[in-house]
Amino acid sequence: MKFKQYESDFTKFLKDLKQKDPELEQKQRAGRAIFWDKAPIDLDARKRAEESRVRQQPYVYQNKS
């Protein structure tokens, strides 16, 4: 006797969704690239930017009198 492999409702939902929209995974990857896949940080440029930054006083609306 062969047993049918169990598929959860969620797995069935995902398979159905991917069948309806075959480009779904490609769209997900494009969305991920916008927010998560970043170019490597140039440490020298970052250090120069931090060193050249003008420090702001703790309370900006108070005059230095």
PAMARTOR-165374 format. One record per residue: residue in three letters; x, y, z of N, C-alpha, C in turn. Coordinates in nm, 4 decimals. Layout:
! PAMARTOR-165374
- Ala:X:Y:Z:X:Y:Z:X:Y:Z
...
END
This chain:
! PAMARTOR-165374
- Met:0.0837:-0.1183:0.0000:0.0000:0.0000:0.0000:0.0881:0.1246:0.0000
- Lys:0.0631:0.2163:-0.0929:0.1396:0.3396:-0.0996:0.0656:0.4488:-0.0236
- Phe:0.1454:0.5291:0.0468:0.0877:0.6404:0.1211:0.1084:0.7695:0.0430
- Lys:0.0069:0.8494:0.0423:0.0184:0.9797:-0.0211:0.0888:1.0729:0.0763
- Gln:0.1878:1.1459:0.0265:0.2632:1.2372:0.1122:0.1727:1.3520:0.1541
- Tyr:0.1780:1.3843:0.2812:0.0933:1.4898:0.3377:0.1378:1.6275:0.2878
- Glu:0.0421:1.7094:0.2500:0.0667:1.8478:0.2117:-0.0233:1.9362:0.2960
- Ser:0.0372:2.0323:0.3633:-0.0414:2.1220:0.4464:-0.1236:2.2164:0.3585
- Asp:-0.2204:2.2805:0.4206:-0.3026:2.3771:0.3474:-0.2176:2.4928:0.2972
- Phe:-0.1210:2.5308:0.3766:-0.0338:2.6412:0.3392:0.0497:2.6050:0.2163
- Thr:0.1026:2.4841:0.2126:0.1809:2.4388:0.0971:0.0943:2.4357:-0.0278
- Lys:-0.0277:2.3884:-0.0141:-0.1202:2.3866:-0.1277:-0.1496:2.5289:-0.1750
- Phe:-0.1687:2.6190:-0.0794:-0.1946:2.7590:-0.1124:-0.0778:2.8182:-0.1916
- Leu:0.0457:2.7939:-0.1457:0.1626:2.8474:-0.2146:0.1773:2.7895:-0.3551
- Lys:0.1558:2.6609:-0.3700:0.1654:2.5996:-0.5029:0.0615:2.6590:-0.5974
- Asp:-0.0605:2.6778:-0.5455:-0.1671:2.7361:-0.6259:-0.1331:2.8796:-0.6648
- Leu:-0.0795:2.9547:-0.5700:-0.0413:3.0942:-0.5947:0.0670:3.1036:-0.7016
- Lys:0.1661:3.0145:-0.6936:0.2750:3.0145:-0.7917:0.2269:2.9705:-0.9295
- Gln:0.1262:2.8859:-0.9340:0.0698:2.8451:-1.0634:-0.0056:2.9619:-1.1270
- Lys:-0.0758:3.0380:-1.0455:-0.1526:3.1515:-1.0978:-0.0612:3.2636:-1.1461
- Asp:0.0511:3.2825:-1.0766:0.1446:3.3895:-1.1123:0.2858:3.3315:-1.1208
- Pro:0.3243:3.2803:-1.2380:0.4554:3.2146:-1.2510:0.5745:3.3079:-1.2275
- Glu:0.5530:3.4389:-1.2384:0.6627:3.5334:-1.2182:0.6737:3.5806:-1.0728
- Leu:0.6007:3.5174:-0.9845:0.5967:3.5597:-0.8440:0.7346:3.5570:-0.7778
- Glu:0.8086:3.4497:-0.7952:0.9409:3.4402:-0.7326:1.0366:3.5452:-0.7868
- Gln:1.0280:3.5733:-0.9155:1.1128:3.6770:-0.9748:1.0774:3.8135:-0.9164
- Lys:0.9499:3.8401:-0.8953:0.9066:3.9660:-0.8346:0.9560:3.9757:-0.6900
- Gln:0.9524:3.8649:-0.6184:1.0016:3.8630:-0.4805:1.1505:3.8945:-0.4763
- Arg:1.2266:3.8351:-0.5669:1.3709:3.8612:-0.5702:1.3999:4.0073:-0.6028
- Ala:1.3222:4.0647:-0.6946:1.3408:4.2057:-0.7303:1.3093:4.2946:-0.6097
- Gly:1.2047:4.2615:-0.5365:1.1702:4.3374:-0.4170:1.2767:4.3252:-0.3096
- Arg:1.3307:4.2073:-0.2941:1.4373:4.1873:-0.1960:1.5608:4.2690:-0.2331
- Ala:1.5916:4.2750:-0.3608:1.7099:4.3478:-0.4060:1.6997:4.4966:-0.3731
- Ile:1.5778:4.5490:-0.3744:1.5596:4.6915:-0.3444:1.6001:4.7226:-0.2010
- Phe:1.5578:4.6381:-0.1075:1.5752:4.6710:0.0341:1.6905:4.6000:0.1029
- Trp:1.7315:4.4829:0.0558:1.8272:4.4030:0.1319:1.9606:4.3826:0.0636
- Asp:1.9622:4.3613:-0.0643:2.0874:4.3322:-0.1349:2.1581:4.4635:-0.1666
- Lys:2.2521:4.4991:-0.0839:2.3229:4.6262:-0.0998:2.4666:4.6011:-0.1444
- Ala:2.5229:4.7033:-0.2042:2.6636:4.6948:-0.2437:2.7501:4.6972:-0.1179
- Pro:2.8681:4.6387:-0.1235:2.9564:4.6403:-0.0070:2.9918:4.7829:0.0345
- Ile:3.0104:4.8031:0.1635:3.0421:4.9350:0.2177:3.1904:4.9636:0.1993
- Asp:3.2205:5.0820:0.1478:3.3588:5.1265:0.1365:3.3977:5.1848:0.2725
- Leu:3.4791:5.1120:0.3479:3.5114:5.1519:0.4849:3.5884:5.2834:0.4917
- Asp:3.6762:5.3074:0.3945:3.7516:5.4334:0.3940:3.6596:5.5530:0.3723
- Ala:3.5676:5.5408:0.2790:3.4740:5.6500:0.2518:3.3836:5.6736:0.3720
- Arg:3.3427:5.5660:0.4370:3.2576:5.5796:0.5555:3.3329:5.6491:0.6685
- Lys:3.4589:5.6127:0.6877:3.5398:5.6744:0.7925:3.5582:5.8233:0.7657
- Arg:3.5887:5.8595:0.6389:3.6050:6.0011:0.6026:3.4753:6.0783:0.6256
- Ala:3.3632:6.0182:0.5924:3.2342:6.0855:0.6106:3.2059:6.1090:0.7588
- Glu:3.2375:6.0106:0.8416:3.2150:6.0268:0.9863:3.3084:6.1319:1.0451
- Glu:3.4330:6.1353:0.9995:3.5288:6.2327:1.0515:3.4957:6.3751:1.0069
- Ser:3.4374:6.3913:0.8898:3.4083:6.5252:0.8389:3.2710:6.5760:0.8839
- Arg:3.1974:6.4934:0.9533:3.0644:6.5315:0.9987:3.0739:6.6390:1.1068
- Val:2.9927:6.7430:1.0944:2.9896:6.8496:1.1942:2.8982:6.8043:1.3068
- Arg:2.9511:6.8061:1.4274:2.8728:6.7622:1.5428:2.7636:6.8636:1.5737
- Gln:2.6486:6.8127:1.6087:2.5358:6.8977:1.6420:2.5266:6.9073:1.7934
- Gln:2.4930:7.0264:1.8425:2.4792:7.0407:1.9874:2.3574:6.9616:2.0345
- Pro:2.3573:6.9180:2.1615:2.2496:6.8312:2.2094:2.1099:6.8915:2.1940
- Tyr:2.0963:7.0201:2.2244:1.9662:7.0842:2.2097:1.9816:7.1931:2.1053
- Val:1.9327:7.1670:1.9851:1.9628:7.2538:1.8724:1.8988:7.3919:1.8796
- Tyr:1.7952:7.4062:1.9586:1.7243:7.5363:1.9626:1.7812:7.6312:2.0677
- Gln:1.8752:7.5838:2.1452:1.9370:7.6694:2.2481:2.0563:7.7422:2.1896
- Asn:2.0639:7.8738:2.2100:2.1766:7.9519:2.1596:2.2960:7.9338:2.2506
- Lys:2.4144:7.9492:2.1917:2.5364:7.9437:2.2710:2.5651:8.0831:2.3210
- Ser:2.5084:8.1199:2.4334:2.5279:8.2541:2.4882:2.6146:8.2487:2.6117
END
